[in-house]
Amino acid sequence: MKIKLNRNVGKVKAFVFTLCGCSIKSLTYLFLGLALGEQFMSAGIEYLIYGETFEHWFDSAFLMAISGTYFYFAYELGDFLLDLTLNSEVEKDT
């Protein structure tokens, strides 16, 4: 069975949708893991360089950027799945 899509999905969106398996739950875990991983990595680097961890404006800016990106991809995933459901044509393989 082949599915013809009526819209063209960009390479980045297709990669993220494939990575999360077109599931909003997996997309949430992906971005949550990305945010937590960056926080742990930056805290480890701060501890190695300065001997202690500290808060700075980059932590807040990064979390705002990652949450904005998450909401963008969540909206696009919903739009993609709705378009797939409503406008796709299914052909049977012969």
A tleap script that builds the chain and sets N, CA, C and O, in Angstrom:
source leaprc.protein.ff14SB
mol = sequence {
  NMET LYS ILE LYS LEU ASN ARG ASN VAL GLY
  LYS VAL LYS ALA PHE VAL PHE THR LEU CYS
  GLY CYS SER ILE LYS SER LEU THR TYR LEU
  PHE LEU GLY LEU ALA LEU GLY GLU GLN PHE
  MET SER ALA GLY ILE GLU TYR LEU ILE TYR
  GLY GLU THR PHE GLU HIE TRP PHE ASP SER
  ALA PHE LEU MET ALA ILE SER GLY THR TYR
  PHE TYR PHE ALA TYR GLU LEU GLY ASP PHE
  LEU LEU ASP LEU THR LEU ASN SER GLU VAL
  GLU LYS ASP CTHR
}
set mol.1.N position { 0.847 -1.166 0.000 }
set mol.1.CA position { 0.000 0.000 0.000 }
set mol.1.C position { 0.894 1.230 0.000 }
set mol.1.O position { 1.809 1.344 0.815 }
set mol.2.N position { 0.626 2.134 -0.905 }
set mol.2.CA position { 1.367 3.382 -0.989 }
set mol.2.C position { 0.448 4.526 -0.600 }
set mol.2.O position { -0.749 4.501 -0.886 }
set mol.3.N position { 1.018 5.525 0.052 }
set mol.3.CA position { 0.255 6.707 0.451 }
set mol.3.C position { 0.813 7.903 -0.281 }
set mol.3.O position { 2.010 8.181 -0.206 }
set mol.4.N position { -0.037 8.607 -0.983 }
set mol.4.CA position { 0.378 9.831 -1.657 }
set mol.4.C position { -0.008 11.013 -0.777 }
set mol.4.O position { -1.173 11.168 -0.410 }
set mol.5.N position { 0.967 11.837 -0.444 }
set mol.5.CA position { 0.690 13.026 0.361 }
set mol.5.C position { 0.417 14.199 -0.559 }
set mol.5.O position { 1.036 14.326 -1.615 }
set mol.6.N position { -0.502 15.048 -0.163 }
set mol.6.CA position { -0.827 16.225 -0.953 }
set mol.6.C position { 0.056 17.411 -0.625 }
set mol.6.O position { -0.022 18.436 -1.301 }
set mol.7.N position { 0.877 17.303 0.372 }
set mol.7.CA position { 1.757 18.414 0.743 }
set mol.7.C position { 3.190 17.914 0.832 }
set mol.7.O position { 3.441 16.735 1.080 }
set mol.8.N position { 4.101 18.813 0.629 }
set mol.8.CA position { 5.517 18.490 0.696 }
set mol.8.C position { 6.029 18.822 2.101 }
set mol.8.O position { 5.866 19.946 2.575 }
set mol.9.N position { 6.631 17.866 2.747 }
set mol.9.CA position { 7.178 18.065 4.083 }
set mol.9.C position { 8.678 18.286 3.927 }
set mol.9.O position { 9.342 17.552 3.196 }
set mol.10.N position { 9.212 19.290 4.609 }
set mol.10.CA position { 10.639 19.582 4.522 }
set mol.10.C position { 11.494 18.468 5.106 }
set mol.10.O position { 10.998 17.580 5.798 }
set mol.11.N position { 12.784 18.532 4.815 }
set mol.11.CA position { 13.706 17.483 5.270 }
set mol.11.C position { 13.843 17.458 6.784 }
set mol.11.O position { 13.913 16.383 7.380 }
set mol.12.N position { 13.883 18.625 7.412 }
set mol.12.CA position { 14.044 18.664 8.873 }
set mol.12.C position { 12.791 18.122 9.555 }
set mol.12.O position { 12.879 17.338 10.499 }
set mol.13.N position { 11.624 18.545 9.069 }
set mol.13.CA position { 10.379 18.035 9.655 }
set mol.13.C position { 10.264 16.533 9.442 }
set mol.13.O position { 9.873 15.805 10.354 }
set mol.14.N position { 10.599 16.071 8.254 }
set mol.14.CA position { 10.518 14.634 7.985 }
set mol.14.C position { 11.464 13.861 8.892 }
set mol.14.O position { 11.118 12.782 9.372 }
set mol.15.N position { 12.668 14.407 9.134 }
set mol.15.CA position { 13.624 13.742 10.023 }
set mol.15.C position { 13.093 13.675 11.453 }
set mol.15.O position { 13.171 12.625 12.091 }
set mol.16.N position { 12.556 14.779 11.962 }
set mol.16.CA position { 12.045 14.805 13.336 }
set mol.16.C position { 10.820 13.906 13.469 }
set mol.16.O position { 10.685 13.191 14.462 }
set mol.17.N position { 9.918 13.931 12.473 }
set mol.17.CA position { 8.727 13.089 12.529 }
set mol.17.C position { 9.108 11.609 12.470 }
set mol.17.O position { 8.492 10.782 13.142 }
set mol.18.N position { 10.114 11.277 11.674 }
set mol.18.CA position { 10.578 9.895 11.598 }
set mol.18.C position { 11.259 9.490 12.895 }
set mol.18.O position { 11.084 8.368 13.372 }
set mol.19.N position { 12.036 10.403 13.463 }
set mol.19.CA position { 12.735 10.117 14.706 }
set mol.19.C position { 11.770 9.830 15.847 }
set mol.19.O position { 12.025 8.956 16.675 }
set mol.20.N position { 10.666 10.563 15.891 }
set mol.20.CA position { 9.698 10.362 16.973 }
set mol.20.C position { 8.585 9.395 16.581 }
set mol.20.O position { 7.705 9.114 17.395 }
set mol.21.N position { 8.602 8.889 15.372 }
set mol.21.CA position { 7.591 7.919 14.956 }
set mol.21.C position { 6.213 8.514 14.803 }
set mol.21.O position { 5.218 7.803 14.953 }
set mol.22.N position { 6.125 9.785 14.512 }
set mol.22.CA position { 4.853 10.519 14.339 }
set mol.22.C position { 3.965 10.403 15.571 }
set mol.22.O position { 2.744 10.289 15.456 }
set mol.23.N position { 4.579 10.431 16.744 }
set mol.23.CA position { 3.857 10.360 18.008 }
set mol.23.C position { 4.181 11.596 18.833 }
set mol.23.O position { 5.348 11.947 19.009 }
set mol.24.N position { 3.140 12.255 19.341 }
set mol.24.CA position { 3.352 13.456 20.141 }
set mol.24.C position { 4.021 13.101 21.467 }
set mol.24.O position { 4.778 13.902 22.016 }
set mol.25.N position { 3.745 11.913 21.978 }
set mol.25.CA position { 4.378 11.474 23.218 }
set mol.25.C position { 5.887 11.306 23.021 }
set mol.25.O position { 6.677 11.745 23.858 }
set mol.26.N position { 6.279 10.680 21.930 }
set mol.26.CA position { 7.703 10.516 21.641 }
set mol.26.C position { 8.364 11.847 21.331 }
set mol.26.O position { 9.526 12.059 21.678 }
set mol.27.N position { 7.632 12.752 20.676 }
set mol.27.CA position { 8.163 14.085 20.393 }
set mol.27.C position { 8.421 14.842 21.691 }
set mol.27.O position { 9.433 15.530 21.821 }
set mol.28.N position { 7.507 14.716 22.650 }
set mol.28.CA position { 7.682 15.363 23.946 }
set mol.28.C position { 8.909 14.807 24.669 }
set mol.28.O position { 9.709 15.568 25.213 }
set mol.29.N position { 9.056 13.490 24.675 }
set mol.29.CA position { 10.219 12.877 25.317 }
set mol.29.C position { 11.516 13.268 24.621 }
set mol.29.O position { 12.543 13.445 25.277 }
set mol.30.N position { 11.479 13.404 23.305 }
set mol.30.CA position { 12.664 13.804 22.554 }
set mol.30.C position { 13.134 15.188 22.974 }
set mol.30.O position { 14.316 15.379 23.260 }
set mol.31.N position { 12.227 16.152 23.014 }
set mol.31.CA position { 12.617 17.510 23.365 }
set mol.31.C position { 12.908 17.658 24.858 }
set mol.31.O position { 13.764 18.455 25.243 }
set mol.32.N position { 12.210 16.904 25.699 }
set mol.32.CA position { 12.508 16.934 27.129 }
set mol.32.C position { 13.894 16.358 27.391 }
set mol.32.O position { 14.648 16.892 28.205 }
set mol.33.N position { 14.228 15.281 26.709 }
set mol.33.CA position { 15.563 14.701 26.834 }
set mol.33.C position { 16.644 15.629 26.323 }
set mol.33.O position { 17.732 15.701 26.894 }
set mol.34.N position { 16.346 16.341 25.246 }
set mol.34.CA position { 17.302 17.304 24.710 }
set mol.34.C position { 17.556 18.435 25.705 }
set mol.34.O position { 18.701 18.828 25.925 }
set mol.35.N position { 16.490 18.954 26.301 }
set mol.35.CA position { 16.635 20.046 27.267 }
set mol.35.C position { 17.370 19.584 28.526 }
set mol.35.O position { 18.270 20.273 29.008 }
set mol.36.N position { 16.993 18.430 29.054 }
set mol.36.CA position { 17.652 17.934 30.269 }
set mol.36.C position { 19.105 17.550 29.995 }
set mol.36.O position { 19.980 17.793 30.826 }
set mol.37.N position { 19.358 16.963 28.852 }
set mol.37.CA position { 20.726 16.599 28.500 }
set mol.37.C position { 21.625 17.819 28.394 }
set mol.37.O position { 22.771 17.783 28.842 }
set mol.38.N position { 21.124 18.898 27.808 }
set mol.38.CA position { 21.922 20.120 27.704 }
set mol.38.C position { 22.176 20.725 29.073 }
set mol.38.O position { 23.272 21.224 29.331 }
set mol.39.N position { 21.192 20.691 29.950 }
set mol.39.CA position { 21.376 21.247 31.291 }
set mol.39.C position { 22.416 20.448 32.080 }
set mol.39.O position { 23.259 21.030 32.762 }
set mol.40.N position { 22.357 19.126 31.990 }
set mol.40.CA position { 23.351 18.297 32.678 }
set mol.40.C position { 24.742 18.505 32.097 }
set mol.40.O position { 25.726 18.556 32.834 }
set mol.41.N position { 24.823 18.627 30.774 }
set mol.41.CA position { 26.117 18.819 30.131 }
set mol.41.C position { 26.717 20.180 30.502 }
set mol.41.O position { 27.905 20.273 30.808 }
set mol.42.N position { 25.899 21.226 30.475 }
set mol.42.CA position { 26.434 22.546 30.819 }
set mol.42.C position { 26.805 22.621 32.298 }
set mol.42.O position { 27.789 23.272 32.649 }
set mol.43.N position { 26.038 21.967 33.170 }
set mol.43.CA position { 26.393 21.945 34.591 }
set mol.43.C position { 27.697 21.188 34.813 }
set mol.43.O position { 28.510 21.590 35.645 }
set mol.44.N position { 27.901 20.110 34.088 }
set mol.44.CA position { 29.150 19.365 34.205 }
set mol.44.C position { 30.346 20.166 33.726 }
set mol.44.O position { 31.408 20.132 34.349 }
set mol.45.N position { 30.185 20.883 32.628 }
set mol.45.CA position { 31.276 21.713 32.114 }
set mol.45.C position { 31.578 22.861 33.073 }
set mol.45.O position { 32.743 23.180 33.312 }
set mol.46.N position { 30.538 23.482 33.620 }
set mol.46.CA position { 30.755 24.553 34.603 }
set mol.46.C position { 31.484 24.018 35.826 }
set mol.46.O position { 32.375 24.675 36.363 }
set mol.47.N position { 31.104 22.829 36.264 }
set mol.47.CA position { 31.746 22.249 37.435 }
set mol.47.C position { 33.217 21.924 37.154 }
set mol.47.O position { 34.072 22.115 38.018 }
set mol.48.N position { 33.509 21.434 35.943 }
set mol.48.CA position { 34.895 21.115 35.597 }
set mol.48.C position { 35.755 22.369 35.478 }
set mol.48.O position { 36.911 22.364 35.900 }
set mol.49.N position { 35.211 23.434 34.913 }
set mol.49.CA position { 36.006 24.637 34.689 }
set mol.49.C position { 36.111 25.494 35.948 }
set mol.49.O position { 37.204 25.898 36.343 }
set mol.50.N position { 34.962 25.767 36.577 }
set mol.50.CA position { 34.937 26.706 37.709 }
set mol.50.C position { 34.883 26.034 39.079 }
set mol.50.O position { 35.109 26.693 40.093 }
set mol.51.N position { 34.590 24.746 39.125 }
set mol.51.CA position { 34.519 24.055 40.406 }
set mol.51.C position { 33.162 24.163 41.072 }
set mol.51.O position { 32.958 23.600 42.147 }
set mol.52.N position { 32.248 24.863 40.467 }
set mol.52.CA position { 30.888 24.983 40.992 }
set mol.52.C position { 29.948 25.278 39.827 }
set mol.52.O position { 30.384 25.710 38.760 }
set mol.53.N position { 28.657 25.041 40.040 }
set mol.53.CA position { 27.669 25.373 39.024 }
set mol.53.C position { 27.009 26.695 39.381 }
set mol.53.O position { 26.940 27.062 40.554 }
set mol.54.N position { 26.537 27.390 38.399 }
set mol.54.CA position { 25.888 28.671 38.628 }
set mol.54.C position { 24.838 28.898 37.546 }
set mol.54.O position { 24.885 28.278 36.483 }
set mol.55.N position { 23.910 29.775 37.820 }
set mol.55.CA position { 22.868 30.112 36.845 }
set mol.55.C position { 23.302 31.321 36.047 }
set mol.55.O position { 23.950 32.228 36.569 }
set mol.56.N position { 22.940 31.325 34.785 }
set mol.56.CA position { 23.209 32.473 33.934 }
set mol.56.C position { 22.084 32.581 32.916 }
set mol.56.O position { 21.226 31.701 32.841 }
set mol.57.N position { 22.083 33.640 32.142 }
set mol.57.CA position { 20.968 33.915 31.242 }
set mol.57.C position { 20.868 32.900 30.118 }
set mol.57.O position { 19.793 32.747 29.538 }
set mol.58.N position { 21.941 32.205 29.789 }
set mol.58.CA position { 21.886 31.235 28.699 }
set mol.58.C position { 20.969 30.064 29.032 }
set mol.58.O position { 20.328 29.511 28.137 }
set mol.59.N position { 20.895 29.677 30.308 }
set mol.59.CA position { 19.998 28.585 30.697 }
set mol.59.C position { 18.549 28.919 30.342 }
set mol.59.O position { 17.850 28.099 29.747 }
set mol.60.N position { 18.106 30.103 30.701 }
set mol.60.CA position { 16.731 30.512 30.406 }
set mol.60.C position { 16.501 30.683 28.907 }
set mol.60.O position { 15.456 30.290 28.388 }
set mol.61.N position { 17.471 31.266 28.215 }
set mol.61.CA position { 17.331 31.478 26.775 }
set mol.61.C position { 17.266 30.140 26.038 }
set mol.61.O position { 16.472 29.986 25.110 }
set mol.62.N position { 18.084 29.183 26.437 }
set mol.62.CA position { 18.065 27.884 25.779 }
set mol.62.C position { 16.746 27.171 26.030 }
set mol.62.O position { 16.180 26.590 25.104 }
set mol.63.N position { 16.246 27.201 27.253 }
set mol.63.CA position { 14.983 26.530 27.550 }
set mol.63.C position { 13.809 27.179 26.823 }
set mol.63.O position { 12.884 26.485 26.402 }
set mol.64.N position { 13.837 28.502 26.670 }
set mol.64.CA position { 12.777 29.171 25.897 }
set mol.64.C position { 12.868 28.785 24.425 }
set mol.64.O position { 11.840 28.572 23.782 }
set mol.65.N position { 14.073 28.692 23.885 }
set mol.65.CA position { 14.241 28.310 22.483 }
set mol.65.C position { 13.812 26.865 22.245 }
set mol.65.O position { 13.161 26.571 21.242 }
set mol.66.N position { 14.166 25.968 23.149 }
set mol.66.CA position { 13.806 24.566 22.964 }
set mol.66.C position { 12.302 24.364 23.144 }
set mol.66.O position { 11.716 23.518 22.468 }
set mol.67.N position { 11.665 25.120 24.037 }
set mol.67.CA position { 10.214 24.987 24.186 }
set mol.67.C position { 9.483 25.577 22.982 }
set mol.67.O position { 8.462 25.035 22.558 }
set mol.68.N position { 9.981 26.665 22.433 }
set mol.68.CA position { 9.385 27.223 21.221 }
set mol.68.C position { 9.512 26.271 20.042 }
set mol.68.O position { 8.579 26.126 19.251 }
set mol.69.N position { 10.662 25.624 19.924 }
set mol.69.CA position { 10.869 24.640 18.859 }
set mol.69.C position { 9.966 23.435 19.051 }
set mol.69.O position { 9.440 22.886 18.082 }
set mol.70.N position { 9.785 23.022 20.302 }
set mol.70.CA position { 8.884 21.904 20.585 }
set mol.70.C position { 7.453 22.244 20.170 }
set mol.70.O position { 6.790 21.435 19.521 }
set mol.71.N position { 6.975 23.426 20.538 }
set mol.71.CA position { 5.609 23.806 20.179 }
set mol.71.C position { 5.442 23.919 18.669 }
set mol.71.O position { 4.383 23.585 18.137 }
set mol.72.N position { 6.473 24.385 17.976 }
set mol.72.CA position { 6.416 24.471 16.516 }
set mol.72.C position { 6.283 23.077 15.895 }
set mol.72.O position { 5.415 22.849 15.052 }
set mol.73.N position { 7.146 22.147 16.316 }
set mol.73.CA position { 7.092 20.809 15.760 }
set mol.73.C position { 5.828 20.063 16.173 }
set mol.73.O position { 5.316 19.257 15.396 }
set mol.74.N position { 5.309 20.310 17.378 }
set mol.74.CA position { 4.064 19.677 17.800 }
set mol.74.C position { 2.900 20.153 16.934 }
set mol.74.O position { 2.058 19.351 16.528 }
set mol.75.N position { 2.852 21.452 16.651 }
set mol.75.CA position { 1.807 21.991 15.784 }
set mol.75.C position { 1.935 21.427 14.375 }
set mol.75.O position { 0.936 21.043 13.766 }
set mol.76.N position { 3.154 21.374 13.854 }
set mol.76.CA position { 3.366 20.853 12.505 }
set mol.76.C position { 3.057 19.360 12.424 }
set mol.76.O position { 2.555 18.889 11.403 }
set mol.77.N position { 3.351 18.607 13.492 }
set mol.77.CA position { 3.025 17.183 13.511 }
set mol.77.C position { 1.514 16.987 13.492 }
set mol.77.O position { 1.009 16.124 12.774 }
set mol.78.N position { 0.797 17.772 14.266 }
set mol.78.CA position { -0.658 17.686 14.249 }
set mol.78.C position { -1.229 18.045 12.892 }
set mol.78.O position { -2.153 17.388 12.412 }
set mol.79.N position { -0.693 19.073 12.273 }
set mol.79.CA position { -1.137 19.484 10.943 }
set mol.79.C position { -0.817 18.398 9.918 }
set mol.79.O position { -1.630 18.116 9.038 }
set mol.80.N position { 0.359 17.793 10.029 }
set mol.80.CA position { 0.752 16.724 9.118 }
set mol.80.C position { -0.165 15.518 9.248 }
set mol.80.O position { -0.612 14.968 8.241 }
set mol.81.N position { -0.452 15.101 10.487 }
set mol.81.CA position { -1.301 13.936 10.698 }
set mol.81.C position { -2.736 14.203 10.261 }
set mol.81.O position { -3.397 13.310 9.732 }
set mol.82.N position { -3.224 15.421 10.477 }
set mol.82.CA position { -4.567 15.779 10.027 }
set mol.82.C position { -4.640 15.767 8.506 }
set mol.82.O position { -5.607 15.270 7.930 }
set mol.83.N position { -3.619 16.313 7.859 }
set mol.83.CA position { -3.582 16.303 6.395 }
set mol.83.C position { -3.464 14.878 5.865 }
set mol.83.O position { -4.080 14.534 4.856 }
set mol.84.N position { -2.687 14.065 6.531 }
set mol.84.CA position { -2.534 12.671 6.127 }
set mol.84.C position { -3.867 11.938 6.218 }
set mol.84.O position { -4.207 11.144 5.340 }
set mol.85.N position { -4.612 12.205 7.273 }
set mol.85.CA position { -5.890 11.531 7.468 }
set mol.85.C position { -6.945 12.011 6.478 }
set mol.85.O position { -7.681 11.201 5.916 }
set mol.86.N position { -7.022 13.300 6.265 }
set mol.86.CA position { -8.100 13.851 5.454 }
set mol.86.C position { -7.847 13.816 3.953 }
set mol.86.O position { -8.785 13.623 3.179 }
set mol.87.N position { -6.606 13.997 3.527 }
set mol.87.CA position { -6.352 14.230 2.106 }
set mol.87.C position { -5.475 13.203 1.422 }
set mol.87.O position { -5.104 13.407 0.267 }
set mol.88.N position { -5.134 12.129 2.066 }
set mol.88.CA position { -4.242 11.168 1.417 }
set mol.88.C position { -5.039 10.237 0.515 }
set mol.88.O position { -6.220 9.970 0.738 }
set mol.89.N position { -4.360 9.763 -0.492 }
set mol.89.CA position { -4.936 8.779 -1.398 }
set mol.89.C position { -4.172 7.492 -1.201 }
set mol.89.O position { -2.941 7.482 -1.219 }
set mol.90.N position { -4.903 6.402 -1.013 }
set mol.90.CA position { -4.271 5.107 -0.781 }
set mol.90.C position { -4.420 4.279 -2.059 }
set mol.90.O position { -5.516 4.104 -2.591 }
set mol.91.N position { -3.266 3.774 -2.532 }
set mol.91.CA position { -3.271 2.910 -3.701 }
set mol.91.C position { -2.868 1.512 -3.262 }
set mol.91.O position { -1.958 1.341 -2.451 }
set mol.92.N position { -3.547 0.524 -3.799 }
set mol.92.CA position { -3.197 -0.865 -3.484 }
set mol.92.C position { -2.111 -1.311 -4.447 }
set mol.92.O position { -2.172 -1.036 -5.646 }
set mol.93.N position { -1.115 -2.005 -3.904 }
set mol.93.CA position { -0.059 -2.561 -4.752 }
set mol.93.C position { -0.628 -3.746 -5.518 }
set mol.93.O position { -1.397 -4.543 -4.982 }
set mol.94.N position { -0.245 -3.841 -6.745 }
set mol.94.CA position { -0.733 -4.969 -7.540 }
set mol.94.C position { 0.372 -5.914 -7.886 }
set mol.94.O position { 0.137 -6.921 -8.554 }
savepdb mol mol.pdb
quit
